[in-house]
Each structure stands twice: as structure tokens, then as C-alpha cells.
Amino acid sequence: EEAEVKEEAEVKEEAEVKEDSGDEGGMIAAAAEATGNAKKRSLEEIEARARGTRLKPGEHSAVLAASGASAAPAEKYIKMKLTSSKFDMAPGMTVSAEGTRVSSRKGFRTARTNLAIPHGTYACEVHVEKLGKTGHARLGFGTYQSELQAPIGFDEFGFGYRDVDGSKVHKGVRSEYGEGYKEGDVIGMVLHLPKVEEGEKENREGGSIEQVAGGAASGQSGTNGGVAPKGGTSLPAPVKRKVVENSSIIFFKNGVCQGIAFRDFLDGGSVGYYPCASLYTMPEEEASVRFNFGETDLVHNYAEKLRQEANLLDVAKEVQPMSNHELKVVKIHR
């Protein structure tokens, strides 16, 4: 624990204050996978990143090749399913091919999913596979601006549940919460984020998906510490976040509700909140966790578990597996 506290202090000294920013309607979620130089990205490239693959040099659309420049524009939707991101994580971490297992061999760092949840009530499970003698974990949710080279809950953009003593963490401050957890435990995570009506939102100036992709590629998403290098592409204007009434984050340990960890918190900007896993270990060991977003049956029935809590009946009515959440990107014209 002393090593953990020391590392947090070192990261804090280097961290710079970041403002949440993004474009309208969740398009930034598709661009969160963007890496490399800022450029206009083709439909095929975005789809490839959603699948966790990359286009080979020179690869292009057969439709475009066949139709030519004079062909009439076509329209298409991209559907992206929620998995752990193979790109949006701190250096030193790895994600399995199917996007469920997250592992690390270094000090505290974080991996996010490929999609954020803008609103709704969703549950997933995290199986703490391996911590070893030196490993620790923090699990929770964070916005696009949460720091990746630190544990979730390190800053104002994330909320975490800590393994050591079961405390909750936000803005780097630990508070008493629930039971600690260890290797072999199954942690349920529930995000309840009521939809903010359009009339309650302030006007937000958004940018194109290319602008956002450029910002992410320049390091402004937090993937390299959240600090944009000189000359980096700017993200759209900062978004003023508002408190979402009746919002809540709830954790379970092996099916036992630990209570509401966080409530009435700020919205996730124009994107939402990403499920996150943070791992700590010494270099000679590997720590790992495995997500189940609902592709297979969850170990516990969280709707039933929530119904047993008198103050969580509204959450119980709406909860569904995170695998039901997908991003339907706006129509792309060709």
C-alpha cells in the first residue's frame, strides 16, 4: 500500500488539469479508438478499429473502387459493440483478442472500454483473475478525460472501488464504502445514468469526428497522460458538465450489494462514462481481470439483487447487461 500511495503522489505531481471536451451526440466514442496522425478517417478504418483490427496499407473500400467518384452518395450505419479497448489504455497493458481480459505488469495504470455509456442503466461483471503477491485492482467508471496512467478515481473524471479495504475513490480521495476484494472474486458494476432531457442541456459546440480523432491522436484523450503536445490538434470547445439527479454507481462483491458508492454526480460530457479497470503489480508479476459485459450469462441476476434493496427499486426496473449497449454512428455519406 505504501508503494501505491507513493506512485499516486508521483503521478499527481506530473498531472495537469484537464477539461472534459467533446462533440455532440456521442460521435467522439467512435473516435476514441483513433491513433496515429490526425487525418480524415474512412468508414472502413473506423469499422476496423471497432473490431480491434487495422487496415493494411493501401486497403480501401471495394464499393468506392467499383463506383468511382461520380457514383451517387450511399448511406450506412456503423454498429459498434462494447468491449475493452485495444487502443485506449496506458502503455504496459494488454487486452485479449476478444476484448474481455485486461492485464498489466507495471505500476498502476488504467484501461477503458471502446464505447462510453451516455445514459441508461447497465451492469457488467469483472472477475478478478490474478493479483499475485504484489497486485492490486481498482474498478469503476470514468469519462474520456480520466487519467490512464493512474488508477481510476485519481481525478475528478473517474470513480473507483478499491480492492485493499473496499474504499471508494474520487478526486484521489478515499472514503469508507464496502468490503475489500481479492483474487477470485466477482465484482458487479452498475451504472445508473438517467437521461438528461434536451431542454435541460446547455448549447454545446461540437466538432466533426475528424477533429475528435485528431485530438485523440495528439494525446488529448488522456491516453498519454492527457497532455497535448505542442502543435497538437485541438479538441472542440470544453463542455460544461451538469449534475445528473438520481444518478448512481453501485458495486457488488460476489453478488452482495455494497450499497450506492456515488450518487448525483456530473454527467459524462457529450460522451458518457466508460467502464474501467486499473491494475497495479511489480514488473515480475502479472495482474489480470476479465470483463463479462453480458455476452454470456452474468453470474448474478442484478435486477433481482437490486430489487432486494428498498432504495434501488427504480434502478432494478431499468438495469440491463452492458452488451445491450451499442453505438450507432450517424449516417456517413459517400
URBEL-V239464 format. One line per field, one symbol per residue. ss: DSSP state (~ for helix, > for strand, _ for the rest). psi: psi as a letter, one per 40 degrees, with the letter a starting at -180 (. if undefined). burial: # if it has 16 or more other C-alpha atoms within 10 Angstrom, else .. Layout:
# URBEL-V239464
ss: ???
psi: ???
burial: ???
This chain:
# URBEL-V239464
ss: _~~~~~~~~~~~~~______>__~~~~~~~~___________~~~~~~~~___________~~~~~~__________>>>>__>>>>>>___>>>_____>>>>____>>>>>___>__>>>>>>>>>>>_____>>>>>>>_______________>>>>>_____>>>__>>>__________>>>>>>>>____~~~________~~~~~~~~~____________________>____>____>>>>>>__>>>>>>>>__>______>>>>>>>>______>>>>>>_________~~~~~~__~~~~~~~~~_>>~~~_>>>>_____
psi: ddddddddddddddiihihhiaiieeddddedehiaihihhiddddddddeeiiiihehihddddddideiiiiiiihhhihihhedgiiieiihidefdhhiieaihiiiiidiihdiahiiiihhgdhdadeiiihiaiiideihdfiihedaeeihihhddeeiihhfehhihcaiiiaheihhhhhhhgihhideeiihhhiiidddddddddeeeeeefeehhiheihiiiiihhiihhieiihhiihfehheihdiifiiifaedahhhihhihiideihiiihiheedihidihddddddehdeedddddeiiideehihgiihhi.
burial: .......#..#...#..#######.##########..#....#.###.####.........................#.############.###...#################################...#############################..#####.#.#..###.###.##########.........#.#######################...##.##.#####.#..#########.#.#####.##################..##########...###.##.##.....#..##..#####.###.#.....
